[in-house]
């Protein structure tokens, strides 16, 4: 299945599709008000629930089995990630915080507070770390359990656009991020400087995603209206990574 919440001045709904091969069938739409502006969404680990939110103070939990919608009012979200306990959700909000929310007992807790606005957030598969893209400051990694700053990653450019970064590769030892200088940046998780700067796009690279099965491959999406697939070159090639296959 796939889920989508479009970015823009007004996006009042998140749409859920059932995908099979090259076809997609609309399953449902999630919305409570025509004034909603939904900008982020995530599945629960058991695929029963969808969490979505946005810039007007909406935070929804949608039950796909019963079509029930649960709400948490007054939270303007910039990113959301779900934990394996199927109860806890991490959310980055407009108050420069990462907080945990439990929709069962309605508890909440601040994990991390930033001096800069948080543009986007993603979580490692082992649920130990979060990546935060900060406004005009680049990329930061924090420890979820302690809320401690772990590492800042240098090189990429973030000034005016929404950028995403994700853990990936074998054992999630790598990090990939978009950038406003039209490049894709690849880091080792334990190193602050990039190991690869990949050219191929002609505009801002705002979206990246690792392949969860073939862990040496990832894709990047750009305002140049292209999606590129990246993978290591064959041993006979000179460079470490291909220039990206346009999709």
C-alpha angles and dihedrals in degrees: 000000000000134000129199138186112180122222118233145098092294126016107157098180148037115221127212122206133189106222124203119170108311096341131085127195122199110243103176147330123232117213138127102184139019086232093062117120105195115189108158137039143167141184123242112243091252091051092233098107136046122204117202138164145155151177102308097065098271123144115169136182111198122197108213093197098052101020088233118154121209119194138205109194131219101018118127108202134205097173142003136196131178129222126223093249086076089226107072126072127186116213134183111213142192091262089071093254140124109214136176120230128194112200092193101058095016093235123150135187136185112238102174138004122202131201089219131053114271110235099183141350137205133175133221118246092246089056092234101111142035128205114216124191105208127204110265090343105081128221130348134181121210135186109244096205096052103021088230125151108249108175145340120220117218135203106048120104122234119166114128110357138077110255132183132209130187143185116243150134125080108343087353090279092148138061126207126195140176122233142198092239089073093255137115115230124208123194138178108241092238096047129073097207125071121257092199136028107190123203124198108100124086099207142030113321104217105161133048133167135182121225105247093209105035095042096188091064132076139162133226130203126204144184085250084080093245133118115205129199115215129198138153117279121247116269091258092061122092103223128062098237137027120250089247131267111251114234 
